[in-house]
Amino acid sequence: MTNEELIQNYPRAYHMAEAKTWDSIKKHGLLSTTALLDLFEIGGAERRKLESERRPECVTIKHSLYGTAVIRDQKPMSEKALLKCLVGATPQQWYELLNRRTFFWLNPDRLNRLLSARAYRDRTHCVITVDTRRLIEGRSDRVTLCPINSGSTIMSAPARSPTSFYPIADYPFDHWKECRGKKNAIAELAVDYAVPNIAGTALLVEHRQTNQVLETIWCENGDL
């Protein structure tokens, strides 16, 4: 798959963040868990627990200079189920691999299913809609594509391994398009470590609960 094919087929990408975090994200960039732990200078046992183990609940971290930040939970992933479907890695390695990435949906239906999931439907979330061209421009070597929801083991969890994340050029798009149709040919787009200037790629930022827009808090023309 070429970069242009990715852009033409999926001109928008979507990220779900914790509510009321846009100001921090706009200032520091969209950070993976690993990047956030680096910024907040968290190490030792606390870091291992957050970065190398499953997080059953959201965790708030603090820093004297940067204030507070919320690391989101991993409720859709069960370690028991993960052990059955994981190939070529330990659960610890898998958590660390996921925590080093920032994730985007390319199909808004997948976003809406997550927003409406039992664990999240009663909460408000910050949804960032970005321009895919701007997102991958200058960083396509740090972008990977995945055919499955890598952070979920709900229902019949498909097999997964570190090689489930493909560079754009290696992604078997035609195969998955034939199997699932274009909308579902790619489950996830991930950027390694961080997207520093997320405001430069964003088109729209909203607070949503399920598929209901509660408020628009930012657009590419400036703050509202």
Legacy VTK file of the C-alpha trace (Angstrom):
# vtk DataFile Version 3.0
C-alpha trace
ASCII
DATASET POLYDATA
POINTS 224 float
0.000 0.000 0.000
1.317 3.458 -0.826
0.958 6.539 1.359
-1.314 8.068 -1.267
-3.572 5.013 -1.343
-3.902 5.191 2.430
-4.799 8.874 2.273
-7.282 8.480 -0.581
-9.078 5.563 1.063
-9.036 7.010 4.576
-8.797 10.815 4.455
-9.724 11.134 8.143
-8.462 9.388 11.267
-9.935 9.462 14.774
-8.409 9.349 18.252
-10.328 8.928 21.519
-8.787 10.639 24.555
-9.847 11.458 28.080
-12.291 14.361 28.421
-10.884 17.822 29.163
-7.381 16.928 28.011
-7.240 18.873 24.731
-5.370 21.872 26.165
-2.601 19.594 27.429
-2.573 17.543 24.204
-2.379 20.714 22.117
0.532 21.953 24.220
2.588 18.745 24.573
1.401 16.739 21.576
-0.505 13.482 21.460
1.691 11.292 23.627
1.770 7.538 23.965
1.808 6.137 27.482
5.582 5.722 27.210
6.065 9.314 26.044
3.787 10.594 28.810
5.727 8.650 31.443
8.948 10.105 30.039
7.554 13.644 30.178
6.316 13.187 33.749
9.655 11.598 34.739
8.039 8.481 36.171
10.273 5.458 36.673
10.821 2.451 38.898
7.999 0.241 40.123
5.306 2.799 39.317
6.425 2.932 35.700
6.607 -0.839 35.359
3.053 -1.153 36.643
1.748 1.443 34.195
3.799 0.489 31.160
4.379 -3.254 31.451
1.152 -4.548 33.030
-2.535 -4.382 32.136
-4.292 -1.278 33.462
-7.787 -2.253 34.652
-8.683 1.388 35.371
-7.575 4.846 34.291
-4.657 6.195 36.292
-3.959 9.854 37.083
-0.293 10.855 37.226
1.154 14.111 38.572
4.159 16.313 37.911
5.224 19.502 39.676
5.638 21.355 36.360
3.115 19.663 34.026
0.249 19.158 36.475
-1.879 16.040 36.033
-2.553 13.635 33.179
-4.759 10.583 32.811
-3.445 7.299 31.411
-6.384 5.436 30.000
-7.426 1.956 31.053
-7.088 -1.268 29.072
-10.468 -2.736 30.006
-11.037 -4.452 26.627
-7.984 -6.646 27.167
-7.955 -9.753 29.348
-4.579 -11.259 30.156
-6.079 -14.759 30.225
-7.405 -14.298 26.691
-4.218 -12.545 25.615
-2.131 -15.556 26.587
-4.231 -17.701 24.241
-3.939 -15.457 21.193
-0.494 -13.883 21.586
2.332 -15.271 19.448
6.022 -14.430 19.600
5.853 -12.148 22.640
5.073 -12.168 26.347
2.144 -10.182 27.762
4.659 -7.727 29.225
6.226 -7.190 25.813
2.779 -6.739 24.268
1.747 -4.103 26.808
5.032 -2.263 26.254
4.572 -2.450 22.488
1.061 -0.980 22.718
2.049 1.652 25.252
4.683 3.018 22.905
2.089 3.833 20.238
-0.606 6.452 19.729
-3.638 4.871 18.065
-6.170 6.092 15.522
-9.285 4.544 14.011
-9.723 4.927 10.252
-13.368 3.834 10.287
-15.689 6.080 12.363
-17.923 3.056 13.007
-15.122 1.492 15.072
-14.804 4.719 17.049
-18.537 4.797 17.719
-18.552 1.162 18.843
-15.837 1.944 21.377
-17.626 5.079 22.580
-20.793 3.011 23.031
-19.103 0.057 24.746
-20.383 -0.720 28.229
-17.150 0.385 29.892
-17.189 3.818 28.232
-20.748 4.788 27.284
-21.530 6.571 30.548
-18.465 8.813 30.298
-17.533 11.853 28.243
-14.569 11.475 25.891
-12.465 13.827 23.817
-12.563 12.805 20.138
-9.885 14.239 17.857
-10.508 14.070 14.103
-7.337 14.514 12.086
-6.350 14.883 8.459
-4.624 11.630 7.484
-2.323 13.329 4.991
-1.047 15.747 7.623
-0.809 12.953 10.178
1.541 10.776 8.145
3.421 13.542 6.320
7.031 13.573 7.468
6.531 10.632 9.838
5.313 7.781 7.644
8.378 5.754 8.703
6.891 5.740 12.234
3.383 4.756 11.130
2.115 1.188 11.263
-1.183 -0.359 10.221
-2.902 -3.268 11.934
-5.791 -5.461 10.704
-7.142 -6.111 14.216
-7.991 -4.173 17.362
-4.670 -4.864 19.047
-5.850 -3.683 22.464
-8.937 -5.858 22.717
-9.448 -9.549 23.451
-13.236 -9.357 23.736
-15.240 -12.102 22.035
-13.138 -14.437 19.857
-9.792 -12.682 19.956
-7.769 -13.146 16.765
-4.141 -14.169 16.942
-1.668 -11.317 17.256
2.069 -10.779 17.368
4.554 -7.924 16.971
4.376 -8.553 13.225
0.662 -7.642 13.261
1.859 -4.042 12.902
2.880 -3.419 9.291
4.726 -0.480 7.742
2.394 1.224 5.285
4.261 -0.135 2.250
3.967 -3.738 3.503
0.318 -3.724 4.546
-1.712 -6.427 2.696
-4.523 -4.018 1.877
-5.893 -5.894 -1.132
-6.208 -9.099 0.910
-8.114 -7.469 3.756
-10.208 -5.359 1.395
-11.351 -8.543 -0.347
-12.095 -10.228 2.995
-13.839 -7.342 4.755
-14.470 -4.513 2.320
-12.639 -1.199 2.222
-14.154 0.279 5.395
-12.790 -2.524 7.575
-9.636 -3.458 5.693
-7.512 -1.625 8.283
-8.476 -1.663 11.953
-5.850 0.689 13.373
-3.277 3.249 12.393
-0.569 3.792 14.999
2.217 6.353 15.272
5.292 5.411 17.255
5.847 7.305 20.523
4.062 10.621 19.873
2.495 13.075 17.448
4.158 16.296 18.636
2.145 18.872 16.677
-1.269 17.275 16.849
-3.002 20.660 16.496
-1.359 20.960 13.085
-3.049 17.755 11.928
-6.394 18.149 13.720
-9.550 19.216 11.926
-12.015 18.968 14.786
-12.025 18.218 18.513
-15.254 17.331 20.287
-16.502 16.091 23.606
-18.758 13.112 22.976
-20.767 10.625 24.965
-21.576 7.554 22.902
-22.242 8.974 19.430
-23.669 12.242 20.749
-21.623 15.428 20.337
-21.810 17.362 23.617
-19.668 20.256 22.493
-17.145 21.261 19.858
-14.074 22.521 21.687
-11.649 23.187 18.815
-11.596 23.393 15.038
-8.828 23.972 12.532
-9.743 27.637 12.262
-8.934 28.156 15.932
-10.405 27.784 19.408
-14.164 28.236 19.761
LINES 1 225
224 0 1 2 3 4 5 6 7 8 9 10 11 12 13 14 15 16 17 18 19 20 21 22 23 24 25 26 27 28 29 30 31 32 33 34 35 36 37 38 39 40 41 42 43 44 45 46 47 48 49 50 51 52 53 54 55 56 57 58 59 60 61 62 63 64 65 66 67 68 69 70 71 72 73 74 75 76 77 78 79 80 81 82 83 84 85 86 87 88 89 90 91 92 93 94 95 96 97 98 99 100 101 102 103 104 105 106 107 108 109 110 111 112 113 114 115 116 117 118 119 120 121 122 123 124 125 126 127 128 129 130 131 132 133 134 135 136 137 138 139 140 141 142 143 144 145 146 147 148 149 150 151 152 153 154 155 156 157 158 159 160 161 162 163 164 165 166 167 168 169 170 171 172 173 174 175 176 177 178 179 180 181 182 183 184 185 186 187 188 189 190 191 192 193 194 195 196 197 198 199 200 201 202 203 204 205 206 207 208 209 210 211 212 213 214 215 216 217 218 219 220 221 222 223
